[in-house]
Amino acid sequence: MAEIAKLKSSDGDFRAQLDVLLAWEGVADDGVISTVQSILTDVRERGDVAVVEYTNRFDRCDAESMAGLEIPAERMASAHAGLDQAQRDALQIAANRIRRYAENQRLDSWDFDEADGTVLGQAVHPLDRVGLYVPGGKAAYPSSVLMNALPARVAGVGELVMVVPTPDGEVNELVLAAAHVAGVDCMFTIGGAQAIAALAYGTETVPAVDKIVGPGNIYVAAAKRLVFGQVGIDMIAGPSEILVVCDGETDPDWIAMDLFSQAEHDEDAQAILLCPDAGFIAAVEASIDRLLPDMERVDIIKEALQSRGALIEVKDLDEAIELANHIAPEHLELSIAEPEKAAARIRHAGAIFMGRYTAEALGDYCAGPNHVLPTSRTARFSSPLGVYDFQKRTSIINCSAAGASELGKTASILARGEGLTAHARSAEYRIRKDS
């Protein structure tokens, strides 16, 4: 039996209780930061040798060099060929849907002409090389391979370098096959802070990348934060989250399993239900107790529900929507009668799953939208991973003689107001004498 917290929004200290529940400071620990910083420095200074040493130590491998940690393209292809037909079909269906969705996100260059002949615009270019971090500790994630690699491919990224930890040297064939389907160029079986360092700084074997994307544990998150600036990153990802808003009319077993679907990721994952029906909340709790013992990852789910989960009774669905915007969840299920109306009022969520039949798990694998989403309330200012994360924009300014003359007058006044005389004179040189 999982002792999950039961809260009521009518309680006087409810907001304080909720904020404590939502708090996540997993990458702020000084010990973690210190450890990660030393690994980053070591890899930067010693390259391949340091990466091999850390991989052997942390992942219990026995590699003698980076050659033993590199997966050639032929190995990815053979993994794909070795799958049964159902698995190959599932990977391809998911890949097709993810690619089709991503193609709608592609940004294009644009420009416009002003009356005096000046041209202003924006040039859009793909990144040259991207590093994909795919988790490989407590579970294998071929879905993350597709979600990270395919938008990059759609964006036109020149080279995809993938890293994935393989504790005890156990390689997941489905992960390799997914890399083949997604068009990954090279792969290394390394993980943790040492993998982030290798991607950020480059080693004798691992090429330095322009951006690192993909979720990982707190050491990976801390490493990404510390190398930001040397390279770009997608986001600092925390534990997985699901918030379910239900009106009490969905099968309680469905809701319990939806909560399990994220709680089973790891012990720090968060699963919360908001519902105005106290009787339904009791029914969901009963479903949790009945279904939990049969789950393969029962211990992880139980710990996650007990430490960060909650069943919350709210006044009505309007209050549930208000709270959902405050929580800004990674995944939001609207398991209600009119989800479209409610969704129109949601401002902060990584992804919204609308209606009783739209399980969050569909989004994790094959619906199409990306499953790399902002966590820990960062949906207030962040977006899902997408094609736009693999494109950069350059401003274009092409002044005509007339345009330079007129703009120069304005620039001169502002520059002299800032005390930047060279700026002013540079603009003034181009002002027509007769204007």
C-alpha positions as CSV (number, residue, x, y, z in Angstrom):
1,M,0.0,0.0,0.0
2,A,1.3,3.4,-1.0
3,E,0.8,6.2,1.5
4,I,0.1,9.1,-0.9
5,A,-0.7,12.5,0.5
6,K,-4.3,13.6,0.5
7,L,-4.8,17.4,0.5
8,K,-7.8,19.8,0.3
9,S,-7.6,23.1,-1.4
10,S,-9.9,24.5,1.3
11,D,-7.3,23.9,4.0
12,G,-5.8,27.1,5.3
13,D,-2.3,26.1,4.7
14,F,-3.0,24.3,1.4
15,R,-0.8,26.6,-0.8
16,A,2.1,26.2,1.5
17,Q,1.7,22.5,1.5
18,L,1.5,22.5,-2.3
19,D,4.6,24.5,-2.8
20,V,6.6,22.2,-0.5
21,L,5.3,19.3,-2.6
22,L,6.3,21.0,-5.9
23,A,9.8,22.1,-4.7
24,W,12.6,20.4,-6.5
25,E,16.3,21.4,-6.0
26,G,17.9,18.3,-7.2
27,V,20.8,20.0,-9.0
28,A,21.6,22.6,-6.4
29,D,23.4,20.3,-4.0
30,D,27.0,21.6,-3.4
31,G,28.4,18.0,-3.2
32,V,26.9,17.2,-6.7
33,I,28.2,20.5,-8.2
34,S,31.7,19.9,-6.8
35,T,31.9,16.3,-8.0
36,V,30.6,17.3,-11.5
37,Q,33.0,20.2,-11.8
38,S,36.0,18.0,-11.0
39,I,34.9,15.5,-13.7
40,L,34.4,18.3,-16.3
41,T,37.9,19.7,-15.6
42,D,39.5,16.2,-15.7
43,V,37.9,15.3,-19.0
44,R,38.8,18.7,-20.5
45,E,42.4,18.1,-19.5
46,R,42.9,14.4,-20.1
47,G,40.3,13.7,-22.8
48,D,39.7,10.0,-23.8
49,V,41.7,8.6,-20.9
50,A,39.5,10.4,-18.3
51,V,36.3,9.4,-20.1
52,V,37.3,5.7,-20.1
53,E,38.3,5.8,-16.4
54,Y,35.0,7.4,-15.3
55,T,33.0,5.1,-17.5
56,N,34.7,2.0,-16.1
57,R,34.3,3.2,-12.5
58,F,30.7,4.5,-12.6
59,D,29.2,2.0,-15.1
60,R,31.2,-1.0,-14.1
61,C,32.7,-1.5,-17.5
62,D,36.2,-2.8,-18.5
63,A,37.0,-0.8,-21.6
64,E,40.7,-0.3,-22.4
65,S,40.1,2.6,-24.7
66,M,37.4,4.7,-26.4
67,A,37.4,2.1,-29.2
68,G,35.6,-0.2,-26.8
69,L,33.0,2.4,-26.1
70,E,32.1,3.4,-29.7
71,I,29.2,1.9,-31.6
72,P,29.7,1.9,-35.3
73,A,26.9,2.6,-37.7
74,E,27.0,-1.1,-38.9
75,R,26.2,-2.2,-35.3
76,M,23.2,0.1,-35.2
77,A,21.9,-1.3,-38.5
78,S,22.4,-4.9,-37.3
79,A,20.5,-4.2,-34.1
80,H,17.6,-2.9,-36.2
81,A,17.7,-5.9,-38.5
82,G,17.7,-8.2,-35.5
83,L,14.4,-6.9,-34.1
84,D,11.2,-8.8,-34.6
85,Q,8.9,-7.3,-37.1
86,A,6.5,-5.9,-34.5
87,Q,9.3,-3.9,-32.9
88,R,10.6,-2.6,-36.2
89,D,7.1,-1.5,-37.3
90,A,6.5,0.2,-33.9
91,L,9.8,2.2,-34.2
92,Q,9.0,3.2,-37.8
93,I,5.4,4.3,-37.0
94,A,6.6,6.3,-34.1
95,A,9.4,7.8,-36.1
96,N,7.0,8.8,-39.0
97,R,4.6,10.5,-36.6
98,I,7.4,12.4,-34.8
99,R,8.9,13.5,-38.0
100,R,5.6,14.6,-39.5
101,Y,4.8,16.7,-36.5
102,A,8.3,18.2,-36.4
103,E,8.1,19.2,-40.1
104,N,5.4,21.7,-39.1
105,Q,7.9,23.4,-36.7
106,R,10.6,24.3,-39.2
107,L,11.4,28.0,-39.3
108,D,12.3,29.6,-42.6
109,S,14.3,32.7,-43.5
110,W,12.4,35.8,-44.3
111,D,13.0,39.5,-45.3
112,F,11.1,42.6,-46.3
113,D,11.8,45.8,-48.2
114,E,11.3,49.2,-46.8
115,A,10.2,52.1,-49.0
116,D,13.8,53.5,-49.3
117,G,15.2,50.2,-50.5
118,T,16.6,49.0,-47.2
119,V,16.2,45.3,-46.7
120,L,15.6,43.8,-43.2
121,G,15.3,40.1,-42.5
122,Q,16.3,37.0,-40.7
123,A,18.4,34.1,-41.9
124,V,17.7,30.7,-40.4
125,H,20.4,28.0,-40.3
126,P,20.7,24.6,-38.7
127,L,23.3,23.8,-36.1
128,D,26.4,22.0,-37.4
129,R,26.7,19.3,-34.8
130,V,24.5,18.3,-31.9
131,G,25.1,15.9,-29.0
132,L,22.2,13.7,-27.9
133,Y,22.1,12.4,-24.4
134,V,19.9,9.4,-24.0
135,P,19.4,8.0,-20.4
136,G,20.3,4.4,-19.8
137,G,20.4,3.8,-16.1
138,K,17.2,2.5,-14.5
139,A,15.5,2.0,-17.9
140,A,16.3,2.1,-21.6
141,Y,14.7,4.8,-23.7
142,P,14.6,4.2,-27.4
143,S,11.8,6.7,-27.5
144,S,14.2,9.4,-26.3
145,V,16.5,8.6,-29.2
146,L,13.6,9.3,-31.7
147,M,12.4,12.4,-29.8
148,N,15.9,14.0,-29.7
149,A,17.3,13.0,-33.0
150,L,14.4,13.4,-35.5
151,P,13.7,17.1,-34.9
152,A,17.4,17.7,-35.3
153,R,17.3,15.9,-38.6
154,V,14.3,17.8,-39.8
155,A,16.1,21.0,-38.9
156,G,19.0,20.0,-41.1
157,V,21.7,19.4,-38.4
158,G,24.8,18.2,-40.1
159,E,26.0,15.6,-37.6
160,L,24.3,13.8,-34.6
161,V,26.6,12.4,-31.9
162,M,24.8,10.2,-29.4
163,V,25.9,9.1,-26.0
164,V,24.1,6.5,-23.8
165,P,25.3,4.9,-20.6
166,T,25.4,1.1,-20.5
167,P,25.8,0.0,-16.9
168,D,27.6,-3.3,-16.6
169,G,28.2,-3.2,-20.4
170,E,24.6,-4.1,-21.2
171,V,23.6,-2.6,-24.5
172,N,19.9,-2.3,-25.3
173,E,19.2,-3.4,-28.9
174,L,16.1,-1.3,-29.2
175,V,18.1,1.8,-28.4
176,L,20.6,1.0,-31.1
177,A,17.9,0.3,-33.6
178,A,16.2,3.6,-32.8
179,A,19.5,5.4,-33.4
180,H,19.6,3.6,-36.8
181,V,16.0,4.7,-37.7
182,A,16.7,8.3,-36.6
183,G,19.9,8.6,-38.6
184,V,22.4,9.0,-35.7
185,D,25.9,9.4,-37.2
186,C,28.0,8.1,-34.3
187,M,27.4,6.7,-30.8
188,F,29.4,6.2,-27.7
189,T,28.4,4.1,-24.7
190,I,29.2,6.7,-22.1
191,G,27.0,8.6,-19.7
192,G,27.0,10.9,-16.7
193,A,29.0,14.1,-16.3
194,Q,31.9,12.6,-18.3
195,A,29.7,12.2,-21.4
196,I,28.5,15.8,-21.1
197,A,32.1,17.0,-20.8
198,A,33.2,15.0,-23.8
199,L,30.5,16.5,-25.9
200,A,31.1,20.0,-24.7
201,Y,34.9,20.1,-24.9
202,G,35.6,17.3,-27.4
203,T,38.2,14.6,-26.9
204,E,40.6,12.7,-29.2
205,T,37.6,10.5,-30.2
206,V,34.4,12.4,-29.3
207,P,33.8,15.5,-31.4
208,A,32.9,18.7,-29.7
209,V,29.3,19.7,-30.4
210,D,27.4,23.0,-30.6
211,K,24.5,22.0,-28.5
212,I,23.6,19.2,-26.0
213,V,20.0,17.9,-25.7
214,G,18.3,15.2,-23.7
215,P,17.4,14.4,-20.1
216,G,19.5,12.7,-17.5
217,N,20.0,12.3,-13.7
218,I,21.1,15.1,-11.4
219,Y,24.8,14.7,-12.4
220,V,23.9,15.1,-16.0
221,A,21.7,18.1,-15.3
222,A,24.4,19.7,-13.2
223,A,27.0,19.1,-15.9
224,K,24.7,20.7,-18.6
225,R,24.3,23.7,-16.4
226,L,28.0,24.1,-15.9
227,V,29.0,23.7,-19.6
228,F,26.3,26.1,-20.8
229,G,28.1,28.9,-22.6
230,Q,30.7,26.6,-24.0
231,V,27.8,24.9,-25.8
232,G,24.1,25.4,-25.9
233,I,21.7,23.2,-24.0
234,D,18.0,22.4,-24.4
235,M,16.9,22.7,-20.7
236,I,17.7,21.6,-17.2
237,A,15.4,18.6,-16.8
238,G,14.1,17.5,-13.4
239,P,12.2,14.3,-12.6
240,S,9.2,13.4,-14.7
241,E,5.8,14.8,-13.7
242,I,2.1,14.2,-14.4
243,L,-0.8,16.3,-13.3
244,V,-4.3,14.8,-13.9
245,V,-7.4,17.0,-13.7
246,C,-10.5,14.7,-13.5
247,D,-14.1,15.5,-13.1
248,G,-14.8,12.1,-11.4
249,E,-16.3,10.4,-14.5
250,T,-13.3,8.5,-15.8
251,D,-12.6,4.9,-14.7
252,P,-10.5,5.2,-11.5
253,D,-8.2,2.4,-12.7
254,W,-7.3,4.4,-15.7
255,I,-6.4,7.4,-13.5
256,A,-4.4,5.3,-11.1
257,M,-2.4,3.8,-14.0
258,D,-1.8,7.2,-15.5
259,L,-0.3,8.3,-12.2
260,F,1.8,5.1,-12.2
261,S,3.0,5.8,-15.7
262,Q,5.2,8.7,-14.6
263,A,5.9,7.5,-11.0
264,E,7.6,4.5,-12.4
265,H,10.4,6.6,-14.0
266,D,12.2,7.1,-10.7
267,E,11.7,7.7,-7.0
268,D,11.7,11.5,-7.5
269,A,9.0,11.6,-10.1
270,Q,5.8,13.4,-9.3
271,A,2.2,12.3,-9.8
272,I,-0.7,14.5,-8.7
273,L,-4.5,14.3,-9.2
274,L,-6.9,17.3,-8.9
275,C,-10.6,16.4,-8.6
276,P,-13.6,18.0,-7.0
277,D,-15.2,14.6,-6.1
278,A,-14.1,13.2,-2.8
279,G,-15.7,9.9,-3.5
280,F,-13.8,9.5,-6.8
281,I,-10.5,10.4,-5.1
282,A,-11.2,7.5,-2.6
283,A,-11.9,5.2,-5.6
284,V,-8.6,6.2,-7.2
285,E,-6.8,5.6,-3.9
286,A,-8.4,2.1,-3.8
287,S,-7.3,1.5,-7.4
288,I,-3.8,2.5,-6.5
289,D,-3.7,0.0,-3.6
290,R,-5.1,-2.8,-5.7
291,L,-3.1,-2.3,-8.8
292,L,0.3,-1.4,-7.3
293,P,1.4,-4.8,-6.1
294,D,1.3,-6.2,-9.7
295,M,3.6,-3.5,-11.1
296,E,7.1,-4.6,-12.1
297,R,8.5,-1.3,-10.7
298,V,6.4,-1.4,-7.6
299,D,9.1,-0.1,-5.3
300,I,10.0,2.9,-7.4
301,I,6.3,3.8,-7.9
302,K,5.6,3.4,-4.2
303,E,8.5,5.6,-3.2
304,A,7.5,8.3,-5.8
305,L,3.9,8.4,-4.7
306,Q,4.8,8.6,-1.0
307,S,7.5,11.2,-1.4
308,R,6.1,13.6,-4.0
309,G,2.6,12.4,-5.0
310,A,-0.8,13.8,-4.0
311,L,-4.5,13.3,-4.4
312,I,-6.0,16.8,-4.0
313,E,-9.7,17.6,-3.5
314,V,-10.5,21.0,-5.1
315,K,-13.7,23.1,-4.9
316,D,-14.5,22.8,-8.7
317,L,-12.9,22.4,-12.1
318,D,-12.3,26.2,-12.3
319,E,-10.1,26.0,-9.3
320,A,-8.4,22.9,-10.7
321,I,-7.5,24.9,-13.9
322,E,-6.2,27.7,-11.7
323,L,-4.0,25.3,-9.8
324,A,-2.8,23.6,-13.0
325,N,-1.5,27.0,-14.2
326,H,0.3,27.5,-10.9
327,I,1.8,24.0,-10.9
328,A,2.9,24.4,-14.6
329,P,3.3,20.6,-15.1
330,E,5.4,18.8,-17.6
331,H,2.4,16.6,-18.5
332,L,-1.2,17.7,-18.0
333,E,-4.1,15.3,-18.5
334,L,-7.5,16.9,-18.8
335,S,-9.7,13.8,-18.1
336,I,-12.9,15.7,-18.2
337,A,-16.1,16.1,-20.3
338,E,-15.1,19.3,-22.2
339,P,-11.3,19.3,-22.4
340,E,-11.1,21.8,-25.3
341,K,-12.7,24.5,-23.2
342,A,-10.3,23.8,-20.3
343,A,-7.3,23.6,-22.5
344,A,-8.0,27.1,-23.8
345,R,-7.5,28.4,-20.3
346,I,-4.2,26.6,-19.7
347,R,-1.2,28.9,-20.0
348,H,1.6,26.8,-18.4
349,A,2.1,23.2,-19.3
350,G,4.7,21.2,-21.3
351,A,2.1,19.1,-23.0
352,I,-1.7,18.8,-22.6
353,F,-3.5,15.5,-23.1
354,M,-7.1,16.1,-23.7
355,G,-10.1,13.8,-22.9
356,R,-10.5,10.5,-21.2
357,Y,-8.9,8.5,-23.9
358,T,-5.7,10.4,-24.3
359,A,-3.2,8.7,-22.0
360,E,0.0,10.6,-21.3
361,A,1.9,7.4,-22.3
362,L,0.8,7.9,-25.9
363,G,2.8,11.2,-26.0
364,D,5.8,9.4,-24.6
365,Y,6.1,7.1,-27.6
366,C,4.2,7.8,-30.7
367,A,1.5,10.6,-30.7
368,G,4.0,12.9,-32.5
369,P,4.7,15.9,-30.3
370,N,8.1,15.8,-28.5
371,H,8.3,14.1,-25.0
372,V,11.3,16.2,-24.0
373,L,9.4,18.8,-21.9
374,P,10.0,21.5,-19.3
375,T,9.8,20.2,-15.7
376,S,9.8,21.7,-12.2
377,R,7.4,24.5,-13.1
378,T,9.7,25.8,-15.9
379,A,6.8,25.4,-18.3
380,R,6.0,29.0,-17.1
381,F,8.8,30.2,-19.4
382,S,10.0,27.1,-21.4
383,S,8.8,25.0,-24.3
384,P,9.0,21.4,-25.5
385,L,12.0,20.4,-27.5
386,G,11.4,21.0,-31.2
387,V,13.0,21.8,-34.5
388,Y,13.5,25.4,-33.5
389,D,16.0,24.2,-30.8
390,F,18.2,23.0,-33.6
391,Q,18.1,26.1,-35.7
392,K,19.7,29.5,-35.1
393,R,18.7,32.9,-36.4
394,T,20.8,35.7,-37.8
395,S,19.5,39.2,-38.3
396,I,19.9,40.7,-41.8
397,I,20.3,44.5,-42.4
398,N,21.1,45.9,-45.8
399,C,20.7,49.7,-45.9
400,S,20.3,51.7,-49.0
401,A,22.1,55.0,-49.2
402,A,18.8,56.8,-48.4
403,G,18.0,54.5,-45.6
404,A,21.5,54.8,-44.1
405,S,21.2,58.6,-44.2
406,E,17.9,58.7,-42.4
407,L,18.8,56.0,-39.8
408,G,22.1,57.7,-39.2
409,K,20.4,60.8,-37.9
410,T,18.6,58.8,-35.3
411,A,21.6,56.7,-34.4
412,S,23.8,59.8,-34.0
413,I,21.5,61.4,-31.5
414,L,21.1,58.2,-29.4
415,A,24.8,57.4,-29.6
416,R,25.9,60.8,-28.4
417,G,23.3,60.6,-25.6
418,E,25.2,57.4,-24.5
419,G,28.6,59.1,-24.8
420,L,29.7,56.7,-27.6
421,T,31.2,59.2,-30.1
422,A,32.7,56.6,-32.5
423,H,29.2,55.1,-32.8
424,A,27.8,58.5,-33.6
425,R,30.5,59.4,-36.1
426,S,30.3,56.0,-37.9
427,A,26.6,56.7,-38.5
428,E,27.2,60.3,-39.4
429,Y,29.7,59.5,-42.2
430,R,26.8,58.0,-44.1
431,I,24.4,61.0,-43.7
432,R,23.9,62.7,-47.0
433,K,25.1,66.3,-47.0
434,D,21.9,67.5,-48.7
435,S,19.5,65.7,-46.3
